[in-house]
């Protein structure tokens, strides 16, 4: 509420626009006054300290109810460097190559207790390539940030924690960046246990509606060549042969994925991304070669289902969390 109070008529009008009956609102104001949460002075209602505390608790309850990644009972925060490793950035331009993968083949590269999450009868790996702008610790100006490219192979997975609760998210079976410093950071800090960054020469270039991209890994990181061109004019619907009947159908399984998992030292590490909407659209690949899927780790066991393109998506990382991995057997 406003610090100097709000007139009763203003409160009634605002809540009436929210389709709350004026009679019910007036009764609620009187009830809150009797409970010591509101006080009325000269026609203005103001929250008391008790009312402010109740308002903050209500807001926190609503926030927890909307949390896409709530903490479990045994989960603890464990940031490597609390200030440094809570970062923010913007995906300037990004693409998602959605591959349907044989679950048995994906299982071979997942650490226990992670398991492939099946959708439409198959496992999924998304090859995500993005141009990131001004990655920096939260609170710093954009000029202090890094601009670089990144490509990650994100498998849709899940696990059950020690209390039997299911948590779903992504596991990165491969990642590269074109920035040597970001690779060193990524392979040092606990926040990136699930990345195992490699390094590659990378490029994303746009000419009109055509977006070209290329990833050429350094010799010590073989198997990740990626080259292609997209027509970024949105398709009217999913491409022919896709198992998804609509963009909305794959929203929850593949897009609404906020947790990235890492397994080490008897713990499941969870890094959560709070981000804006993808606003992704189906697009058509004009040319595409993905070595990992066609000739590498999933050769003969992966099929390109669809391609998504998106632009301007801000995101930030929460503090790293972890919980014990259930004992085997």
HUQUIJO-V25930 format. One record per residue. N is the residue number from 1. PSI is psi in radians with two decimals (none if undefined). D_CENTER is the distance of its C-alpha to the mean C-alpha in whole Angstrom. Layout:
n:N psi:PSI d_center:D_CENTER
n:N psi:PSI d_center:D_CENTER
//
This chain:
n:1 psi:2.75 d_center:32
n:2 psi:2.46 d_center:34
n:3 psi:-0.46 d_center:36
n:4 psi:0.08 d_center:39
n:5 psi:2.94 d_center:39
n:6 psi:2.40 d_center:39
n:7 psi:2.58 d_center:42
n:8 psi:-0.73 d_center:42
n:9 psi:-0.62 d_center:42
n:10 psi:-0.74 d_center:39
n:11 psi:-0.79 d_center:37
n:12 psi:-0.74 d_center:39
n:13 psi:-0.74 d_center:38
n:14 psi:-0.80 d_center:34
n:15 psi:-0.42 d_center:34
n:16 psi:-0.63 d_center:36
n:17 psi:-0.41 d_center:34
n:18 psi:0.26 d_center:31
n:19 psi:0.57 d_center:34
n:20 psi:2.23 d_center:35
n:21 psi:2.42 d_center:39
n:22 psi:-0.63 d_center:41
n:23 psi:-0.73 d_center:43
n:24 psi:-0.67 d_center:40
n:25 psi:-0.78 d_center:38
n:26 psi:-0.71 d_center:42
n:27 psi:-0.66 d_center:42
n:28 psi:-0.67 d_center:39
n:29 psi:-0.76 d_center:40
n:30 psi:-0.71 d_center:43
n:31 psi:-0.70 d_center:42
n:32 psi:-0.59 d_center:39
n:33 psi:-0.74 d_center:42
n:34 psi:-0.52 d_center:44
n:35 psi:0.02 d_center:41
n:36 psi:0.31 d_center:42
n:37 psi:-0.36 d_center:38
n:38 psi:2.62 d_center:40
n:39 psi:2.48 d_center:43
n:40 psi:2.22 d_center:45
n:41 psi:2.13 d_center:47
n:42 psi:0.69 d_center:49
n:43 psi:0.04 d_center:47
n:44 psi:2.39 d_center:43
n:45 psi:2.32 d_center:41
n:46 psi:2.54 d_center:39
n:47 psi:2.41 d_center:37
n:48 psi:2.97 d_center:38
n:49 psi:-0.67 d_center:37
n:50 psi:-0.69 d_center:36
n:51 psi:-0.70 d_center:35
n:52 psi:-0.73 d_center:32
n:53 psi:-0.73 d_center:31
n:54 psi:-0.65 d_center:31
n:55 psi:-0.73 d_center:29
n:56 psi:-0.69 d_center:26
n:57 psi:-0.68 d_center:26
n:58 psi:-0.75 d_center:26
n:59 psi:-0.76 d_center:23
n:60 psi:-0.66 d_center:21
n:61 psi:-0.76 d_center:22
n:62 psi:-0.71 d_center:20
n:63 psi:-0.74 d_center:17
n:64 psi:-0.64 d_center:17
n:65 psi:-0.48 d_center:18
n:66 psi:-0.02 d_center:14
n:67 psi:2.16 d_center:12
n:68 psi:-0.20 d_center:9
n:69 psi:1.24 d_center:10
n:70 psi:2.64 d_center:14
n:71 psi:2.50 d_center:16
n:72 psi:3.03 d_center:18
n:73 psi:-0.60 d_center:22
n:74 psi:0.16 d_center:22
n:75 psi:2.45 d_center:19
n:76 psi:2.64 d_center:20
n:77 psi:2.44 d_center:18
n:78 psi:0.90 d_center:19
n:79 psi:2.47 d_center:18
n:80 psi:-0.94 d_center:20
n:81 psi:1.74 d_center:21
n:82 psi:-0.76 d_center:20
n:83 psi:-0.75 d_center:20
n:84 psi:-0.63 d_center:19
n:85 psi:0.12 d_center:16
n:86 psi:1.73 d_center:14
n:87 psi:2.87 d_center:13
n:88 psi:2.68 d_center:12
n:89 psi:-3.09 d_center:12
n:90 psi:2.26 d_center:12
n:91 psi:1.89 d_center:12
n:92 psi:-0.77 d_center:15
n:93 psi:2.45 d_center:15
n:94 psi:2.76 d_center:13
n:95 psi:2.66 d_center:14
n:96 psi:1.99 d_center:13
n:97 psi:1.95 d_center:16
n:98 psi:1.96 d_center:16
n:99 psi:2.26 d_center:19
n:100 psi:2.22 d_center:20
n:101 psi:2.52 d_center:21
n:102 psi:2.11 d_center:24
n:103 psi:-0.65 d_center:23
n:104 psi:-0.65 d_center:26
n:105 psi:-0.69 d_center:25
n:106 psi:-0.67 d_center:21
n:107 psi:-0.53 d_center:22
n:108 psi:-0.42 d_center:25
n:109 psi:0.14 d_center:22
n:110 psi:2.32 d_center:20
n:111 psi:2.50 d_center:21
n:112 psi:2.49 d_center:22
n:113 psi:0.35 d_center:21
n:114 psi:2.46 d_center:18
n:115 psi:2.62 d_center:19
n:116 psi:2.44 d_center:18
n:117 psi:2.16 d_center:17
n:118 psi:2.31 d_center:19
n:119 psi:2.32 d_center:18
n:120 psi:0.60 d_center:22
n:121 psi:0.19 d_center:23
n:122 psi:2.90 d_center:22
n:123 psi:2.90 d_center:19
n:124 psi:2.42 d_center:16
n:125 psi:2.20 d_center:15
n:126 psi:2.21 d_center:13
n:127 psi:1.90 d_center:15
n:128 psi:2.04 d_center:12
n:129 psi:2.34 d_center:14
n:130 psi:2.68 d_center:14
n:131 psi:1.98 d_center:16
n:132 psi:2.41 d_center:14
n:133 psi:2.32 d_center:17
n:134 psi:0.85 d_center:18
n:135 psi:2.21 d_center:15
n:136 psi:2.83 d_center:17
n:137 psi:2.49 d_center:17
n:138 psi:2.36 d_center:17
n:139 psi:-0.34 d_center:20
n:140 psi:2.68 d_center:21
n:141 psi:2.70 d_center:22
n:142 psi:-0.52 d_center:21
n:143 psi:-0.33 d_center:24
n:144 psi:-0.03 d_center:23
n:145 psi:3.03 d_center:20
n:146 psi:2.46 d_center:20
n:147 psi:2.23 d_center:19
n:148 psi:3.02 d_center:19
n:149 psi:2.69 d_center:17
n:150 psi:2.52 d_center:15
n:151 psi:2.31 d_center:15
n:152 psi:2.52 d_center:13
n:153 psi:1.72 d_center:14
n:154 psi:2.02 d_center:11
n:155 psi:2.39 d_center:13
n:156 psi:2.09 d_center:12
n:157 psi:3.01 d_center:14
n:158 psi:2.92 d_center:15
n:159 psi:2.84 d_center:17
n:160 psi:2.30 d_center:20
n:161 psi:-3.05 d_center:20
n:162 psi:-0.37 d_center:24
n:163 psi:0.13 d_center:24
n:164 psi:0.13 d_center:23
n:165 psi:2.40 d_center:20
n:166 psi:2.31 d_center:18
n:167 psi:2.27 d_center:14
n:168 psi:2.67 d_center:12
n:169 psi:-2.58 d_center:9
n:170 psi:2.61 d_center:9
n:171 psi:2.24 d_center:12
n:172 psi:1.92 d_center:13
n:173 psi:-0.24 d_center:17
n:174 psi:2.52 d_center:17
n:175 psi:2.51 d_center:16
n:176 psi:2.69 d_center:18
n:177 psi:2.82 d_center:19
n:178 psi:0.09 d_center:22
n:179 psi:2.01 d_center:22
n:180 psi:-0.66 d_center:24
n:181 psi:-0.75 d_center:23
n:182 psi:-0.60 d_center:20
n:183 psi:-0.77 d_center:20
n:184 psi:-0.73 d_center:23
n:185 psi:-0.78 d_center:20
n:186 psi:-0.49 d_center:18
n:187 psi:0.11 d_center:20
n:188 psi:-0.80 d_center:22
n:189 psi:2.59 d_center:19
n:190 psi:-0.51 d_center:18
n:191 psi:-0.34 d_center:14
n:192 psi:0.39 d_center:15
n:193 psi:-0.47 d_center:17
n:194 psi:0.05 d_center:14
n:195 psi:-0.81 d_center:15
n:196 psi:1.05 d_center:19
n:197 psi:2.37 d_center:19
n:198 psi:-3.05 d_center:21
n:199 psi:2.50 d_center:23
n:200 psi:2.71 d_center:24
n:201 psi:2.33 d_center:25
n:202 psi:2.71 d_center:23
n:203 psi:2.39 d_center:23
n:204 psi:2.23 d_center:22
n:205 psi:2.40 d_center:25
n:206 psi:2.42 d_center:25
n:207 psi:1.77 d_center:29
n:208 psi:-2.21 d_center:29
n:209 psi:-0.05 d_center:26
n:210 psi:2.18 d_center:26
n:211 psi:2.02 d_center:23
n:212 psi:2.58 d_center:25
n:213 psi:2.65 d_center:23
n:214 psi:2.45 d_center:24
n:215 psi:2.11 d_center:23
n:216 psi:1.68 d_center:26
n:217 psi:2.60 d_center:25
n:218 psi:2.73 d_center:28
n:219 psi:-0.54 d_center:31
n:220 psi:-0.03 d_center:29
n:221 psi:1.10 d_center:26
n:222 psi:2.82 d_center:27
n:223 psi:0.05 d_center:26
n:224 psi:0.46 d_center:23
n:225 psi:2.37 d_center:25
n:226 psi:2.22 d_center:23
n:227 psi:2.46 d_center:25
n:228 psi:3.12 d_center:25
n:229 psi:2.36 d_center:25
n:230 psi:2.52 d_center:23
n:231 psi:1.89 d_center:25
n:232 psi:0.10 d_center:22
n:233 psi:2.14 d_center:24
n:234 psi:2.40 d_center:22
n:235 psi:2.73 d_center:24
n:236 psi:-0.40 d_center:25
n:237 psi:-2.99 d_center:24
n:238 psi:2.67 d_center:22
n:239 psi:2.81 d_center:25
n:240 psi:2.30 d_center:28
n:241 psi:-0.21 d_center:27
n:242 psi:2.53 d_center:23
n:243 psi:-0.15 d_center:23
n:244 psi:2.19 d_center:21
n:245 psi:-0.31 d_center:23
n:246 psi:2.92 d_center:21
n:247 psi:-0.65 d_center:17
n:248 psi:-0.58 d_center:17
n:249 psi:-0.57 d_center:18
n:250 psi:0.03 d_center:15
n:251 psi:-0.95 d_center:12
n:252 psi:-0.78 d_center:12
n:253 psi:-0.72 d_center:12
n:254 psi:-0.49 d_center:10
n:255 psi:-0.81 d_center:8
n:256 psi:1.17 d_center:7
n:257 psi:1.95 d_center:5
n:258 psi:-0.26 d_center:3
n:259 psi:2.35 d_center:6
n:260 psi:2.32 d_center:8
n:261 psi:2.57 d_center:12
n:262 psi:2.48 d_center:15
n:263 psi:2.16 d_center:18
n:264 psi:2.56 d_center:21
n:265 psi:0.53 d_center:24
n:266 psi:0.20 d_center:24
n:267 psi:2.66 d_center:21
n:268 psi:2.05 d_center:17
n:269 psi:2.42 d_center:15
n:270 psi:2.02 d_center:12
n:271 psi:2.09 d_center:9
n:272 psi:2.37 d_center:7
n:273 psi:2.15 d_center:4
n:274 psi:2.12 d_center:6
n:275 psi:2.93 d_center:6
n:276 psi:3.05 d_center:9
n:277 psi:2.54 d_center:9
n:278 psi:-0.66 d_center:9
n:279 psi:0.72 d_center:13
n:280 psi:2.74 d_center:13
n:281 psi:2.56 d_center:17
n:282 psi:2.36 d_center:19
n:283 psi:2.96 d_center:21
n:284 psi:2.21 d_center:24
n:285 psi:2.19 d_center:24
n:286 psi:-0.75 d_center:28
n:287 psi:2.56 d_center:28
n:288 psi:2.26 d_center:25
n:289 psi:2.16 d_center:26
n:290 psi:1.85 d_center:23
n:291 psi:-0.76 d_center:25
n:292 psi:-0.63 d_center:23
n:293 psi:-0.52 d_center:23
n:294 psi:-0.59 d_center:27
n:295 psi:0.01 d_center:29
n:296 psi:-2.28 d_center:27
n:297 psi:-0.49 d_center:25
n:298 psi:0.36 d_center:24
n:299 psi:2.26 d_center:28
n:300 psi:-0.02 d_center:29
n:301 psi:0.26 d_center:26
n:302 psi:2.52 d_center:24
n:303 psi:2.25 d_center:24
n:304 psi:2.09 d_center:22
n:305 psi:-0.77 d_center:21
n:306 psi:2.88 d_center:19
n:307 psi:2.34 d_center:18
n:308 psi:2.58 d_center:15
n:309 psi:2.45 d_center:16
n:310 psi:2.80 d_center:14
n:311 psi:2.62 d_center:15
n:312 psi:1.32 d_center:14
n:313 psi:1.87 d_center:10
n:314 psi:2.55 d_center:10
n:315 psi:2.80 d_center:8
n:316 psi:2.75 d_center:9
n:317 psi:2.43 d_center:9
n:318 psi:3.03 d_center:11
n:319 psi:2.46 d_center:14
n:320 psi:2.45 d_center:14
n:321 psi:2.84 d_center:15
n:322 psi:2.75 d_center:17
n:323 psi:2.66 d_center:19
n:324 psi:2.49 d_center:22
n:325 psi:2.36 d_center:22
n:326 psi:2.50 d_center:25
n:327 psi:2.43 d_center:28
n:328 psi:2.49 d_center:29
n:329 psi:none d_center:32
//
